[in-house]
Each structure stands twice: as C-alpha cells, then as structure tokens.
Amino acid sequence: MAINDEHVEFTKELKRRFEEFVTWTIANWPDKDTPPTNRDFDVARKEITALTTRDFNLGRHNAEIPEPADSGPQYVSVSPAPWP
C-alpha cells in the first residue's frame, strides 16, 4: 500500500479532530452524573485507524476484474486459505 503525504496529513487531521470531538463531548455531556469517559471512544478510534490504514489500491484492483457477464469470474475469494 502506497501512502502519500496527503494521506498522512489527512489521517493526522482526522485523528486530531476526533480527539477534539471526544474532549468536547465529555465536557458538554448533558447528564453530568454519568458522563462518558475517554475509553468509551476506543472502538471508534479502532474504526478510524482501520479506515485510514486500508489498502486504497484494492478498489482499483477490484475494478479491473471483469463482471461475470463479461466472462469474468462468478466468485472471487478474498479470504486467505487456512494455515495448513
């Protein structure tokens, strides 16, 4: 996966804005007796990391596979074979 400078800068800005959102959410939560904690956002952090580290060439590669009507494969396995 090729990561260019624009992608790196976007990722940094996305994470910075998310952390800003988390801070704002905790500070402004309407129910002051049970505000969310920083750990409540861990799943979202993992999703953001997965989103920003995925293979961006995968879409281009998949677009090159012809449709079944155009003599392309009916099924393309995307799962690796199990370890022997």
C-alpha positions in Angstrom: 0.0 0.0 0.0 1.5 3.3 -1.0 0.8 6.1 1.4 1.5 9.6 0.2 2.0 12.8 2.2 -1.6 13.9 1.6 -2.9 10.7 3.1 -0.6 11.1 6.1 -1.7 14.7 6.7 -5.4 13.7 6.3 -5.0 10.9 8.8 -3.4 13.3 11.4 -6.1 15.9 10.9 -8.9 13.3 11.2 -7.5 11.9 14.4 -6.9 15.4 15.8 -10.5 16.4 15.0 -11.8 13.2 16.5 -9.9 13.8 19.8 -11.2 17.4 19.8 -14.7 16.0 19.4 -14.2 13.5 22.3 -13.0 16.3 24.6 -16.0 18.4 23.6 -18.4 15.5 24.1 -17.1 14.7 27.6 -17.1 18.4 28.6 -20.6 19.1 27.3 -22.4 15.8 28.1 -26.0 16.7 29.3 -26.1 14.1 32.0 -23.4 15.3 34.4 -23.9 12.4 36.7 -22.8 9.8 34.1 -20.6 11.4 31.5 -18.8 9.3 29.0 -15.1 8.5 29.6 -12.3 8.6 27.2 -12.4 4.8 27.0 -16.0 4.9 25.7 -14.5 6.1 22.3 -11.9 3.3 21.9 -14.0 1.4 19.4 -14.4 4.5 17.3 -10.6 5.0 17.4 -10.0 1.5 16.2 -12.5 2.0 13.3 -10.8 5.3 12.3 -7.4 3.5 12.3 -8.8 0.7 10.2 -10.4 3.2 7.8 -7.2 5.2 7.4 -4.9 2.2 7.0 -6.8 0.2 4.5 -5.5 -0.7 1.1 -6.5 2.1 -1.2 -5.4 0.2 -4.3 -7.9 -2.5 -3.6 -10.8 -0.6 -5.2 -8.7 -0.1 -8.4 -7.7 -3.7 -8.4 -11.4 -4.8 -8.0 -12.5 -2.5 -10.8 -10.1 -4.3 -13.1 -11.9 -7.7 -12.6 -14.5 -8.1 -15.3 -18.1 -8.8 -14.4 -19.4 -12.4 -14.8 -21.4 -11.2 -17.8 -18.1 -10.2 -19.5 -16.5 -13.6 -19.0 -15.2 -12.6 -15.5 -15.2 -15.0 -12.5 -18.5 -15.7 -10.8 -16.9 -15.6 -7.4 -13.6 -14.0 -6.2 -12.3 -15.4 -2.9 -11.0 -12.6 -0.7 -10.2 -14.8 2.3 -6.8 -16.3 2.7 -6.6 -20.1 2.8 -6.4 -21.5 6.4 -2.9 -22.3 7.7 -2.0 -25.9 7.0 
